[in-house]
Amino acid sequence: IVGFIVVTMAMYTAVLERTREIGILKALGASSGYILNLLFRETLLIAILGSVLGIVMTGGSKWLMMHAAPASSTQETVYGWWPIASGVSVIGALLGAVLPAWKAVKQDVVQALAYE
């Protein structure tokens, strides 16, 4: 739940920072579907990169712990859960991006262009 809220707030901030850019796209004739597609692809890329980075950092920290304190690492890593956890995080990220993306699509072009 916390991750979902963090993703929603991050995407909302990203949309706010790009309000003018989205307004320009709409003024140039970009469809709502195009803008939604753009925002969801960005979210998907960030979520996949975050999952991969998390897995790499987990492996690195496990290796470091095994070499620094071998007796403390008695738990076995269950690698079968990694794809499931990655899938859940990607789906959560996409769901967290729905509201900010919808607000971006529904904003008025004139107000978006005047936004600073």
Backbone as ProteinMPNN parsed JSONL, in Angstrom:
{"seq_chain_A": "IVGFIVVTMAMYTAVLERTREIGILKALGASSGYILNLLFRETLLIAILGSVLGIVMTGGSKWLMMHAAPASSTQETVYGWWPIASGVSVIGALLGAVLPAWKAVKQDVVQALAYE", "coords_chain_A": {"N_chain_A": [[0.828, -1.188, 0.0], [1.93, 1.222, 0.8], [3.922, 1.512, -1.13], [2.323, 1.768, -3.397], [1.093, 4.241, -2.881], [3.349, 5.877, -2.88], [4.216, 5.609, -5.551], [1.997, 6.706, -6.866], [2.088, 9.368, -5.928], [4.599, 10.128, -6.927], [4.197, 9.923, -9.704], [2.158, 11.784, -9.973], [3.516, 14.118, -9.299], [5.376, 14.12, -11.387], [3.665, 14.486, -13.558], [2.614, 17.013, -12.932], [4.948, 18.563, -13.162], [5.315, 18.379, -15.842], [3.2, 19.645, -17.021], [2.971, 21.813, -18.81], [4.314, 20.759, -21.049], [2.619, 18.61, -21.69], [0.354, 20.09, -22.312], [1.277, 21.386, -24.627], [1.587, 19.184, -26.316], [-1.113, 18.422, -26.523], [-2.128, 20.735, -27.746], [-0.896, 20.542, -30.18], [-2.297, 18.526, -31.263], [-2.215, 15.965, -30.199], [-3.683, 12.933, -29.237], [-5.834, 11.861, -26.521], [-5.408, 9.206, -25.956], [-2.81, 8.851, -26.936], [-1.307, 10.43, -25.149], [-1.892, 9.149, -22.715], [-0.775, 6.645, -23.306], [1.915, 7.365, -23.553], [2.518, 8.225, -20.906], [1.973, 5.861, -19.459], [3.813, 4.091, -20.59], [6.186, 5.263, -19.733], [5.894, 4.916, -16.956], [5.872, 2.115, -16.857], [8.464, 1.505, -17.757], [10.031, 2.677, -15.714], [9.141, 1.147, -13.524], [9.932, -1.47, -14.248], [12.719, -1.144, -14.455], [13.204, -0.422, -11.794], [12.483, -2.802, -10.478], [14.399, -4.594, -11.507], [16.748, -3.338, -10.618], [16.308, -3.547, -7.856], [16.439, -6.351, -7.526], [19.098, -6.826, -8.284], [20.44, -5.323, -6.334], [19.618, -6.718, -4.072], [20.859, -9.188, -4.488], [23.526, -8.339, -4.399], [23.717, -7.319, -1.769], [23.213, -9.644, -0.343], [25.417, -11.205, -1.056], [27.445, -9.625, 0.048], [26.772, -9.749, 2.786], [27.13, -12.49, 3.246], [29.863, -12.729, 2.944], [30.87, -10.933, 4.804], [29.732, -11.622, 7.28], [29.378, -14.688, 7.646], [27.997, -16.502, 9.318], [25.637, -15.268, 9.968], [23.93, -15.411, 7.859], [21.796, -17.505, 7.401], [19.41, -18.033, 6.231], [17.695, -19.166, 3.358], [17.505, -17.929, 0.038], [14.586, -17.504, -1.807], [14.19, -17.861, -4.973], [12.093, -18.173, -6.715], [10.054, -16.441, -6.077], [10.752, -13.972, -6.993], [9.989, -13.216, -9.724], [7.223, -13.021, -9.308], [6.997, -11.037, -7.32], [8.125, -8.923, -8.745], [6.265, -8.669, -10.815], [3.964, -7.937, -9.361], [4.84, -5.475, -8.376], [5.139, -4.013, -10.747], [2.509, -4.004, -11.733], [1.283, -2.646, -9.618], [2.565, -0.174, -9.888], [1.597, 0.669, -12.388], [-1.135, 0.849, -11.792], [-0.987, 2.855, -9.89], [-0.375, 4.969, -11.501], [-2.638, 5.608, -12.881], [-4.575, 7.599, -11.967], [-3.032, 10.116, -11.954], [-2.369, 10.151, -14.708], [-4.879, 10.246, -15.905], [-5.781, 12.734, -14.993], [-3.952, 14.332, -16.325], [-4.71, 13.99, -18.967], [-7.251, 15.102, -18.972], [-6.93, 17.797, -18.466], [-7.298, 21.29, -19.239], [-6.289, 22.741, -22.304], [-5.52, 25.453, -22.644], [-5.136, 26.337, -19.983], [-3.093, 24.585, -19.285], [-1.031, 25.407, -20.964], [-0.578, 27.925, -19.934], [0.437, 27.354, -17.483], [3.028, 27.552, -15.069]], "CA_chain_A": [[0.0, 0.0, 0.0], [2.823, 2.384, 0.852], [4.537, 1.623, -2.454], [1.295, 2.277, -4.302], [0.946, 5.677, -2.605], [4.586, 6.538, -3.329], [4.189, 5.666, -7.018], [0.964, 7.67, -7.248], [2.593, 10.722, -5.671], [5.702, 10.398, -7.856], [3.631, 10.163, -11.03], [1.419, 13.045, -9.905], [4.535, 15.166, -9.359], [5.923, 14.13, -12.747], [2.651, 15.083, -14.436], [2.577, 18.452, -12.636], [6.143, 19.191, -13.722], [5.225, 18.34, -17.303], [1.895, 20.173, -17.417], [3.138, 22.628, -20.022], [4.659, 19.842, -22.143], [1.398, 17.893, -22.057], [-0.482, 21.085, -22.984], [1.806, 21.58, -25.984], [1.215, 17.99, -27.082], [-2.543, 18.504, -26.822], [-2.329, 21.829, -28.705], [-0.426, 20.064, -31.48], [-3.229, 17.526, -31.766], [-2.024, 14.635, -29.624], [-4.924, 12.401, -28.677], [-5.772, 11.439, -25.121], [-4.797, 7.88, -25.962], [-1.367, 9.01, -27.12], [-0.729, 10.945, -23.9], [-1.977, 8.052, -21.749], [0.22, 5.655, -23.709], [3.22, 7.928, -23.219], [2.699, 8.197, -19.454], [2.021, 4.477, -18.987], [5.104, 3.499, -20.993], [7.192, 5.806, -18.811], [5.698, 4.225, -15.681], [6.288, 0.727, -17.039], [9.925, 1.484, -17.823], [10.554, 2.955, -14.372], [8.825, 0.008, -12.656], [10.786, -2.603, -14.617], [14.086, -0.816, -14.033], [13.225, -0.494, -10.333], [12.478, -4.212, -10.09], [15.716, -5.161, -11.834], [17.708, -2.748, -9.684], [16.051, -4.157, -6.551], [16.962, -7.718, -7.536], [20.562, -6.73, -8.301], [20.886, -4.856, -5.015], [19.393, -7.814, -3.137], [21.956, -10.14, -4.689], [24.765, -7.732, -3.912], [23.719, -7.252, -0.303], [23.324, -11.025, 0.148], [26.819, -11.588, -1.218], [28.217, -8.868, 1.034], [26.501, -10.304, 4.115], [27.726, -13.825, 3.346], [31.311, -12.596, 3.081], [31.188, -10.156, 6.003], [29.306, -12.38, 8.464], [28.782, -15.912, 7.087], [27.111, -17.188, 10.261], [24.358, -14.565, 10.088], [23.111, -15.625, 6.662], [21.362, -18.9, 7.391], [18.174, -18.137, 5.47], [17.866, -19.398, 1.928], [16.744, -17.035, -0.828], [13.631, -18.211, -2.657], [14.231, -17.124, -6.236], [10.821, -18.322, -7.408], [9.178, -15.325, -5.752], [11.208, -12.727, -7.628], [9.106, -12.779, -10.832], [5.912, -12.657, -8.772], [7.149, -9.731, -6.67], [8.34, -7.934, -9.805], [4.979, -8.476, -11.479], [3.089, -7.172, -8.465], [5.316, -4.087, -8.314], [4.839, -3.366, -12.029], [1.061, -3.774, -11.767], [1.023, -1.572, -8.656], [3.029, 1.09, -10.471], [0.648, 1.062, -13.436], [-2.368, 1.289, -11.127], [-0.693, 4.133, -9.255], [-0.25, 6.003, -12.525], [-3.928, 5.838, -13.539], [-5.165, 8.896, -11.596], [-2.276, 11.238, -12.528], [-2.471, 10.152, -16.169], [-6.232, 10.691, -16.241], [-5.816, 14.186, -14.773], [-3.163, 14.959, -17.389], [-5.492, 13.942, -20.201], [-8.454, 15.917, -18.837], [-6.656, 19.216, -18.211], [-7.593, 22.226, -20.315], [-5.087, 23.097, -23.056], [-5.144, 26.846, -22.37], [-4.585, 26.386, -18.626], [-1.827, 23.85, -19.28], [-0.01, 26.237, -21.608], [-0.31, 29.075, -19.068], [1.012, 26.853, -16.23], [4.482, 27.732, -14.924]], "C_chain_A": [[0.874, 1.254, 0.0], [3.485, 2.6, -0.507], [3.576, 2.192, -3.481], [1.13, 3.788, -4.13], [2.171, 6.445, -3.094], [4.599, 6.676, -4.844], [3.165, 6.689, -7.488], [1.456, 9.1, -7.061], [3.731, 11.084, -6.631], [5.175, 10.692, -9.255], [2.845, 11.474, -11.057], [2.389, 14.222, -9.998], [5.117, 15.27, -10.763], [4.949, 14.776, -13.724], [2.564, 16.589, -14.194], [3.77, 19.182, -13.245], [6.078, 19.27, -15.246], [3.893, 18.861, -17.817], [1.991, 20.953, -18.72], [3.452, 21.747, -21.236], [3.428, 19.078, -22.625], [0.429, 18.832, -22.765], [-0.032, 21.335, -24.413], [1.447, 20.39, -26.86], [-0.261, 18.029, -27.473], [-2.829, 19.594, -27.851], [-1.89, 21.418, -30.102], [-1.283, 18.93, -32.031], [-3.032, 16.124, -31.231], [-3.328, 14.17, -28.983], [-4.724, 12.035, -27.207], [-5.11, 10.076, -25.003], [-3.289, 7.938, -26.102], [-0.7, 9.462, -25.824], [-0.776, 9.874, -22.814], [-0.922, 6.992, -22.042], [1.62, 6.108, -23.32], [3.492, 7.827, -21.715], [2.779, 6.774, -18.912], [3.307, 3.775, -19.407], [6.222, 3.983, -20.089], [7.108, 5.097, -17.457], [6.183, 2.788, -15.761], [7.805, 0.613, -17.054], [10.539, 1.706, -16.443], [10.313, 1.764, -13.443], [9.712, -1.193, -12.97], [12.224, -2.345, -14.197], [14.223, -0.873, -12.511], [13.246, -1.926, -9.833], [13.83, -4.859, -10.343], [16.773, -4.633, -10.871], [17.536, -3.335, -8.281], [16.601, -5.569, -6.458], [18.485, -7.708, -7.5], [21.085, -6.299, -6.932], [20.678, -5.925, -3.944], [20.507, -8.845, -3.25], [23.273, -9.613, -4.156], [24.83, -7.677, -2.399], [23.811, -8.646, 0.308], [24.772, -11.486, 0.059], [27.687, -10.903, -0.166], [28.014, -9.427, 2.443], [27.136, -11.676, 4.287], [29.236, -13.744, 3.525], [31.707, -11.839, 4.342], [30.855, -10.933, 7.278], [28.613, -13.656, 8.008], [27.792, -16.605, 8.024], [25.733, -16.532, 10.335], [23.424, -14.814, 8.907], [22.711, -17.087, 6.551], [20.084, -19.101, 6.59], [18.472, -18.31, 3.99], [16.982, -18.431, 1.135], [15.851, -17.866, -1.738], [13.503, -17.413, -3.948], [12.92, -17.207, -7.013], [9.854, -17.173, -7.164], [9.556, -14.047, -6.472], [10.337, -12.301, -8.804], [7.726, -12.344, -10.338], [5.974, -11.272, -8.128], [7.353, -8.629, -7.705], [7.039, -7.632, -10.532], [4.014, -7.651, -10.651], [3.527, -5.711, -8.413], [5.018, -3.34, -9.613], [3.344, -3.057, -12.13], [0.678, -2.65, -10.804], [1.433, -0.214, -9.193], [2.06, 1.577, -11.546], [-0.679, 1.53, -12.834], [-2.172, 2.641, -10.453], [-0.595, 5.28, -10.239], [-1.588, 6.364, -13.165], [-4.482, 7.231, -13.234], [-4.357, 10.077, -12.138], [-2.378, 11.306, -14.052], [-3.844, 10.654, -16.607], [-6.361, 12.202, -16.066], [-5.046, 14.916, -15.869], [-3.961, 15.032, -18.68], [-6.669, 14.91, -20.144], [-8.185, 17.404, -18.619], [-6.912, 20.055, -19.465], [-6.293, 22.676, -20.984], [-4.613, 24.506, -22.709], [-4.527, 26.976, -20.978], [-3.233, 25.68, -18.558], [-0.711, 24.682, -19.899], [0.353, 27.445, -20.749], [0.376, 28.663, -17.768], [2.519, 27.075, -16.204], [4.96, 27.131, -13.658]], "O_chain_A": [[0.593, 2.221, -0.708], [3.594, 3.732, -0.978], [3.961, 2.996, -4.33], [1.039, 4.524, -5.112], [2.045, 7.533, -3.655], [4.95, 7.732, -5.37], [3.436, 7.457, -8.411], [1.264, 9.945, -7.935], [3.813, 12.222, -7.094], [5.656, 11.611, -9.918], [2.868, 12.192, -12.057], [2.119, 15.204, -10.69], [5.329, 16.37, -11.273], [5.357, 15.524, -14.612], [2.453, 17.362, -15.146], [3.627, 20.283, -13.779], [6.713, 20.127, -15.859], [3.5, 18.547, -18.94], [1.179, 20.765, -19.626], [2.917, 21.968, -22.322], [3.222, 18.92, -23.828], [-0.247, 18.427, -23.71], [-0.861, 21.478, -25.311], [1.049, 20.56, -28.013], [-0.62, 17.712, -28.607], [-3.671, 19.412, -28.731], [-2.444, 21.889, -31.095], [-1.034, 18.431, -33.129], [-3.622, 15.179, -31.754], [-3.989, 14.929, -28.274], [-3.598, 11.918, -26.723], [-4.349, 9.821, -24.07], [-2.57, 7.169, -25.465], [0.348, 8.938, -25.445], [0.191, 9.704, -22.072], [-0.257, 6.501, -21.131], [2.417, 5.317, -22.814], [4.568, 7.395, -21.303], [3.565, 6.503, -18.004], [3.835, 2.95, -18.661], [7.104, 3.21, -19.717], [8.131, 4.724, -16.882], [6.832, 2.296, -14.838], [8.367, -0.285, -16.425], [11.467, 0.997, -16.053], [11.192, 1.41, -12.657], [10.191, -1.863, -12.055], [12.878, -3.229, -13.644], [15.247, -1.324, -11.998], [13.947, -2.237, -8.87], [14.346, -5.587, -9.495], [17.596, -5.397, -10.367], [18.525, -3.59, -7.594], [17.166, -5.95, -5.433], [19.096, -8.489, -6.772], [22.065, -6.854, -6.434], [21.473, -6.028, -3.01], [21.035, -9.317, -2.244], [24.044, -10.346, -3.538], [25.873, -7.955, -1.807], [24.42, -8.817, 1.364], [25.293, -12.091, 0.996], [28.557, -11.531, 0.437], [28.972, -9.562, 3.204], [27.632, -11.993, 5.368], [29.828, -14.597, 4.187], [32.781, -12.084, 4.892], [31.617, -10.901, 8.244], [27.383, -13.709, 7.983], [26.842, -17.234, 7.558], [24.762, -17.18, 10.727], [22.247, -14.458, 8.962], [23.227, -17.819, 5.706], [19.715, -20.24, 6.301], [19.38, -17.684, 3.443], [15.847, -18.155, 1.524], [16.309, -18.821, -2.364], [12.79, -16.411, -4.002], [12.674, -16.378, -7.889], [8.936, -16.953, -7.955], [8.746, -13.124, -6.549], [9.97, -11.129, -8.887], [7.13, -11.414, -10.881], [5.104, -10.434, -8.365], [6.817, -7.53, -7.56], [6.744, -6.475, -10.832], [3.328, -6.772, -11.172], [2.688, -4.81, -8.406], [4.68, -2.156, -9.58], [2.961, -1.971, -12.565], [-0.153, -1.803, -11.132], [0.739, 0.78, -8.984], [1.741, 2.765, -11.605], [-1.275, 2.495, -13.313], [-3.078, 3.475, -10.443], [-0.719, 6.442, -9.852], [-1.663, 7.334, -13.919], [-4.824, 7.968, -14.158], [-4.947, 10.976, -12.738], [-2.463, 12.394, -14.621], [-3.951, 11.406, -17.576], [-6.979, 12.874, -16.892], [-5.446, 16.0, -16.293], [-3.892, 16.025, -19.404], [-7.045, 15.481, -21.168], [-9.127, 18.196, -18.589], [-6.759, 19.584, -20.592], [-5.309, 22.959, -20.301], [-3.419, 24.721, -22.502], [-3.51, 27.648, -20.811], [-2.33, 26.13, -17.852], [0.422, 24.665, -19.418], [1.478, 27.939, -20.828], [0.85, 29.521, -17.024], [3.207, 26.819, -17.192], [6.154, 27.183, -13.363]]}, "name": "protein", "num_of_chains": 1, "seq": "IVGFIVVTMAMYTAVLERTREIGILKALGASSGYILNLLFRETLLIAILGSVLGIVMTGGSKWLMMHAAPASSTQETVYGWWPIASGVSVIGALLGAVLPAWKAVKQDVVQALAYE"}
